[in-house]
Each structure stands twice: as C-alpha cells, then as structure tokens.
C-alpha cells in the first residue's frame, strides 16, 4: 500500500506486542494519527527473561505482511531458516521430514527481537506516539473513549477507532462482552497439557549442539519436546506434556530418570545440572485457545491477533495469522476508502472462518507432532502427498504446504485436505487405484535415489501409471 496523505482520524491501538506494533505501521502509512498504549514497560528497556517465549516460526504469510511495511529483510536476517523436522527417536536415531520442497522453509525468530524491530519501526512515523505502563480500565465505545490506568491515575483518550491487540486475555474484548446487543460469543479452552521452557546451550567451542536448520522434535505419543535454533547458537527447548505428568516429577532423581528414559540423547545437550535447576525453579504454563465473535463494535472498535483468536503454538501460525489480520484489515480499508462503518463488519465476516480454522488446525498439529510422525502410515501419506504435489502442483497442495507456503485461506486449507482424503480413500477402494498409487510411490522413491538426472527416463517409464492415477483423482 502506498503511503497516503494525512488524515483526521485518530486511532488508539491497545497492546504493544507483535500484532499491535505492526498494525501501527500499517495505520500510520494510511496517514492516521496513531497512539499505541501498552500495559507493560517498554520491552526495549527490560532485561532478557526466559520461560515464556516459545520461539516464533515465520512462514510465507507473516513474511509477506512484513514485506508490505519494508521489514521482511531486517527480520529474516536475524532469523534462522528451518527446512525440516528432525525427529529424535528414543534409541537416538534421527529422521528428517522436510516441510516443503526445495528451499521452502519456515524461519525461527526471537520474539523479543521481532517486537523491538516493530516498535522501532512504528516510532519512525511522525504521526505515531507510544505510551507504556498504560493499562486498559474500561471503554465507552459509543463515545470512542478508552480509560487507562497510568501511575495510579486514570487517563482518558477519545479516538475515532479503538483497536484491541492486547492478547489472549484482552481487556478490550472483555469490554465488548459487556454489550448485550453484540450477542458476543466467547469460547475459551485450556489444554490439559502445559509447557515448560528449557535451554540447550552452545557447545564449549561456541557452536550449535545439533543440526541447525531444523525444528528438532522428540515425539513420544502422549507428549513431546521441541527445540528451535537461536542466533546465539543456543536452542529454545520446550517440553509439552500433561500437567499431571509435570506434577508427578517431584525429585531430581525422578527428573533425570524420566529424561534418560524418554529423551536420552537430550540429557548431555541440556546438561544435568542445568536441567535440574531450570525444571524445579520453573512451573508448567497453560496453553489456551480462544475463539470469539464478532470482532468489531459498529465503527468504533475491532480486536485482532490473540485478542480475537488465541491458539496453541503447534502449527507455528499464531504470529503469522495475527500479522495476516493486519493485512486483511488494511485491504478492507483500501476497499472501503477508510470507512470504518463498512470495513469493520467486513473484517469480522471475512476473518472469522479463517481464525477458527487455524485454531482447530493448531490443535490437530499437536497430535501430528507428538504422535503421527511416529506412524509409518503418516510417513507414507506424506510421501504420496509430496509426489502428487510434484506431479500436479496446481491441483494437489498438501495441508502443511497450503498453510505455511501459500496464501490459501485457512478454512479452505481444511476443505482442501478433506477433498484429498476423500480422493485417496476412493483410490484405495479398487485394485487399479492401489496399483497406481504404488507405482507413484515407486516413482517418488526412484527420483530420490537417482536424482533429477534420470528423471525424464523414469517419468517416461511410469507415465502410464501416473496417467491412470490422474484419471482417478481428477475425473
């Protein structure tokens, strides 16, 4: 979007986290006067703390949004590309499962770094003011007023638009719930599993302790541990498991026995002393899913990011979805020429099915990460999906590819996966379909063994089988 002329509209963005700070950039480019209010102190002035971060995974959606405000390169230069899942089996065997094809990757970025970049970028606009230590107390949406608590005193701000980007426990959303005419629907679900952040430090010579361009996963069916690389050559390592499992580990011996039995190759990486210290000084934190409707109040207010759709982190789409919110709203403001009365209802209608869909997908992917990757059936299905995507790239887009490496709307990603499941089920009903699928699988294997050099000959040899399967898939 090209930078627009100055506007008389005044916008209050409540929440100075990732979505709030990015949205300030979009709004400021429109020429609005924007004031950002954050409940906490300025993160740029605070000491680094660990324990609640869960590294972020930027995919194509998030990168596209950052590109629109000129920040993609700055952020990606400070991130680490991850091309695959690296599965750690109990016996120490490593198995690599690519995310996409070729150089497709998601990018591990530090949450604090990204927040600082976005705040710095927002403050570069002359029509932006930032306020920290301002907690939302109440909103009068009809009057366009927000009341904040700052240093023990109430401060009132009157604006044309209130944007709630204040997280999963949004104060702006709570104020919306008090308006019975909205018929506000809220679904809040706490997962029975929690998480705890650990750390794998660099080696003694300052290098990465494991292969760097991967999401490392220790899947154990009922729970799992993951590790994402950092620029300082450490790994942010997160243990996800049921709360009762966390609480059953009461002594250092129990902890070490558990890790030696369950994640044996991680013990020397984490370090026994560090593991014991971190585990017993920390506590397992909750994972919450929030779905709600509507996202707006007339032409006065709108909620975005986690305030509208908090999700568990297992698809790595929380930040990508929140960033995409900013782009969707921006496009609607373009379409309706900054008319909030038209753009905000359209935003709710357009974004709601996608937000709910990715919340569901995030829950689904936890099962995939901790259990399905151990299944031979899952691995065979992934290879068939990859092969069909290679053979018919415009028609067959695997679920993960559609979510992470395309702009397909989230609810359409689910519908696309359902169609693919139906197709493969139908193929499996007849011997011809089974043989064709087997031939394609053999082709995929041979391509992997022979490389692209022998590809034309292999395609020619199995062309009949490919054509037979294509007829069954697309008839």
N, C-alpha and C positions, 0 to 999 in steps of 0.2 A: 504494500500500500504506500502510495506517495504521501509525503508529509503535507498536511493540509494547513489552511490558514487558521489563525487564532479564532477560537470560539468563545462564546459567552458561557458555555456550560461548565459547571463545577462538579467534579466527581470526587467522592471520598472512597478510597479503597481501604477496607478494613482487613488487615493482615499483610505483614511484610515478608512473608515466606516466598517460596519459589513462584507460585502462581500469581500472588498479589503483586510482587515486584515486576514480573514480566508483563502483566496486564497494564501496569502503569506506563510502560514503554509504548504499548500499542495505543493507549488512550492519549498519551502526550503527543504522539505523532499525528493524531487527529486534530490537534490544536486545543483540546480540552485543557482546562486548568485542573490539575490532579493533586490531591493531597493523600499521602499514604500514612496510615495510622497502624502502628504495631504495638501489641501488648507488652512485648518483652523489650529489653535493652537492645541496642544496635549490635547485631551479631559480630560485626566487624571489630568491635571493641572488647569482645569477650574472649576468655581463654578457651582453648580447644578442649572439649569434653567428649568422651566416648560413652557408648552404652545405648544410645537411642537412634543411631544414624541410619543403619541399613543402607549401604551404598545404592546409588541410583543407577539405573540402566537406561541410557538414552537410545531410542530406536529411531527409525526414519520419521515418525510422526513428530517427535519432540525436536529433532534436528531441523525439520522443515520450518517449524514455528520460530526457532531461534534464528534461522536464516532470514526470516522476514524482518527481523529487527537488527540484523547485522551482527549477531553474536555467535553464530554457529562455530566459526573458525576459532574464536577465542576460547570457547568452552571445550571443543574437541581436542585442541592442542594440549589441554590439561587432563584429558581422559585417556583411557586405555581400551583399545578395541578388543572385543571378545568374540571369537568366531565359532565357538562351540561350547557344549557342556563337556566337562571332563569328569567321568563317573569313577568314583573310588569304591571298588568292591571291598568286602571285608578281608579278603586274602591279599589285598594290596594291588590287585590288578587294576590297570587304568583303561577305561574305554572312552573313546571320543565320539560324540554325537554332534555333528555340525548343526548350526542354527539355520543356515540358508545355503546358498550356493556361491562358489567363487569367493569374492572378498566381502560378502554380506556379513555384517557384524553388528552387535549392539555395543555400546560404549559405557564402560564403568567410569562414573564421575563422582567426585566427592560432593556431598550435599552442601556442606558449608561453603566450599569454593564456589559452587554454582550460585548460591544465594548471594554471596558477596559480589560476584560479577553482575548479577541482575540489579542489585541495589546501586552499585556504582553507575551502571548504565542508566537507570531511572533518574538518578540525580544529575545527569548530564543535561537534562532538558530544563530550560529556564522556566517552564510552566509547571514544574513539579516541586512540591515541598514534602519532606519526610518528617514524621513525628514518631518517636519511640516512647515506650512506657505509657502508652495510651490504651486503656482497656475499655472496650465497648460495655456500657452500662445499660443503655436502652435506646430504642429507635422509635421515632414518630414518623412513620413512612408517609403519612398524609401531608405532613408539614415539611418533609425532607430533612428532618433533624436527626443527628446522631449525638448521643451524650457519651463522653469518655471520662474515665477517671484517670487523672494525671497528678501525681504527687499529692494525693489526698484531696484534690479538689475536682469538681465536675466541670468539664469543658464542653460546650455545645457548639456543634458545627451544622450549618444549614447549607444543603447542597441540592443539585438537580438529580443526582443519582448516587445511590449507596451500593457499593459492591462488597459482598461478603466473601473474602478469600481467606477466612480465618480458621480453616482446619476442620477436622472431623467433629470437634465439639464446638462448632461455630456459634458465637453469641448472636450474630445476625440471624442465623437460621432459627435460633430459639425465639427471637423477637417475632419472626414470621409465624411461628407456631401459635402465637397468642392471638392471631387474627382469624376468628372462626369463619369469616366469609371466604378465606382462601381454601378451606377444607384441606389443610396441609396434611399430607400423608408422610409419615416417617417410619422407616424400618431400620432398626439398629440391631446388629447381630454380633455377639462376641464369640470368636472361635474358641473351642475348647483347648486349642494349642496356643502356647505363647512362644516368645523368642528371647534369646539372650545373646548379646554381642561379645565375642571373644576376639583375639587378635593373633595372627601368625606374623611374627616379626621378620625382617630381613635376615639372611644368613650372617654369620660372623664377618664375612668379607663384603657385606652390604649388597648382596644380590637377592633376587626373588627365590623363595624356598621351593617353588613349584613352577610348572609351565605357566607363562604369564597371560597368554591371550585366550583364556577360558574362564567360564564360570565353573568352579570346582564344586562338585556335589557328592555328598556321602549319603545315598538314599537307603533308608533302612525300613521301608514299607510303612511303618506307623509313625515315623519321624525322620528327620534328616538334618544335615549340616551343610552349609554352603560357604564358599569363600570367594570374594571378589578382589581383584588386584587394585592397589593404590599406587600413586606416583612415587611415594617414598619407599616402594618395594616391599611394603607390608601387605597383608591380606585382611580385609574386614571379614571376619568369620562369624557366622550367625547360626546358632543352634535353635531349631524349631522342633518342639515336641509338646505332648500334653502337659498341662500344669501338674497333674498328679505324678507324672514321671519326674518332673523337676523337683517336686517336694519330697519324693522318695529318696533322693540322694542327700544324705544328711552328714556324712563324714568324708574326709579326704580320701580314705581308702575306698569307700564306695564310689566316689567320683572317678578315681584312677582305674578301678576295676571296670567300671562302665565304659570308659573311653578305650581302655585296652581291648575290651571285648568287642565294642561296637565300631569304633573309629581308630583301629590300631595304628595306621600309618600317620594319623594326625598328631599323636602324642608327642613325638620328638619335634614336630613342627611348632606346636603350641608351646611346648616346654611344660614339664610337670609343675614346677613351682608357679609359673605364671598362670597356668590353668587353674590351679587350686585357689590362688589369690583372687583371680577375676571372678570365678564362679561363686565363691562364698561371700564376696563383697557386693555382688550384683543380685538382682532379682529378675525373674522372668516377667516380661512385659506383655500386655494384651495385644491381640490383633482384632480390629473391629471393621465390620462392613456397614456402611451407611447408604441407604437408598432413600430418596425422598421425591416429592412432587407437590406443587410446582417449584420452579427455581426462581420465580420472579414475583414481585408485588407491583401490579399495574405498570406504570412507567417510572417507578420510584426506586426499585431495588432489584438486585439479582445476586444469587450465590453461585460460586464457581469452585472448581477444584474439589478438595476433600470436603469442603462445606456442603457440597451437593452430592458427592459420590465417593466416599472413602472406601478403599478396597484393600484387601490383603496384598502383600508385595510379590506374589509368586509369578505373576506374568511380567513384572517389571514395567507395568503400564500406568502406574499411578501418576507419575510425573508427566509421562507422555500424553495421557488423557487430559490432565489439568492444563498443560500447555496448549493442547488442541482446543480446549474450551476458549482460550483467548483468541485463537484464530477464527473459530466459528462465530463468536460474538462480533469480532472485527468485520467479518464478511457481511454479517447481517446489518451492521451499522452502515456499511457501504451501500447495501441494497436498499435500505430504507432512509438513506440520507440523514443519519443521526437522529431519527425519530424514535425515541425510546418506547413510545406507546405501541409501536409496531415491532420494533426489533426485539424487545424483551419477551413478549409472548411467543414470537417465532423461535427464539433461543430455547425456551422450555420445550416447545413441541419438537424441535429438531434434535436437541441433545439428549433428551430423556431416554429414549430407547437404546441409544448407544452407551450411555453411562451405566444403565442397569445391565446391559450385556457384558461389558468389560468387568463389572463387579462379579458376575457369575463366572466368567472365564478365569478370573484370578483364583477363585476358589477351586475350580476344576484343575488348574495347573499345579496346585499343591499336590494333588493326588498323582498327577503325572510325574512330578519331580521326585517325590519321595517313594513312589511305588512302581508306576508304569514303566519307568526306564529300566527296571529290573526284569521286565517281561519280554520274552522272545517275540510274542505276538505284536507288542508295541513296536519293537525294532523292525520287524518285517513290514508292518504297516507304514512306518516312516520311510523305509527304502522304496516301497511301492509308490507312496506319495511323491517322493523326490523324483522317481523315474517318470511318473505321469506328468509331473510339473516340467521335467525336461522335454518330454515328448509333445506335450500340449500346453505350453506355458500360458496361453491366453484363456484356457478353459479349466485347467486343473491347478488351483493355487492352494497349497497345504495351509492348514489353520494357522500355524505359527508364522508362516510367511505372510499371510494376509494381515495378521495383527501387527507384526514387527516391521515388515518391509514393504508395506503398501499403505495406501490411504483409504482402503475399503472401510466403510463404516462398520463399527464393531458388531452391530446386530446383524449386518449382512455377512460378516465373517462366520457367525454361528450358523446362519441359514446355509451358507456355502458348505460348511462342514457336514451339516445334516444331509445335504444333497449328495455329497461324496460318499457318506456312509451308506446311503441307500443304493447308490450305484454299485459299490463294491459288494454289498450284500446280494444284489441281483446277479452280479457276475459269478459269485460263488455258488449260485444255485445249480449251474449247469457245468458239465464236464468241459465243454468248449471254453467257457469263461475261465475256468480254473486253469486250463492248459495255457490260455493266452496270458493270464496273469503270471503264470510260472515262467513263460517264455520272456516276458518283460523283465521279470526279476533276474533271470539268467543274463539278459542283455545288460542290465544295470551292473551286475557283478563283473561281467567281462569288460565293460567300459572301465570299471575301476581297476581291473588287472592289466589292461593293455594301454590305457591312456587314450588321449584323443587321436593319436597317430593311426590307430586301427579302427577308428570309429566308423568311417564310411563303409568299410567291408562288413563290420558287424551289423550295422543298420540294414545293409542290403540282405544279409543272411536271414535276419529275423523280421524283415519287413512285413511278411505275411502275417506273423503273429501280432505285430503292432497294429496292423490294419484291422485284424479280427477283433482285437480288444477295443479299438477306437469305435468300430461299428456298434459294439455292445454298450459302450459308455455313452455315446452321443446320439444314438438312434432315437 
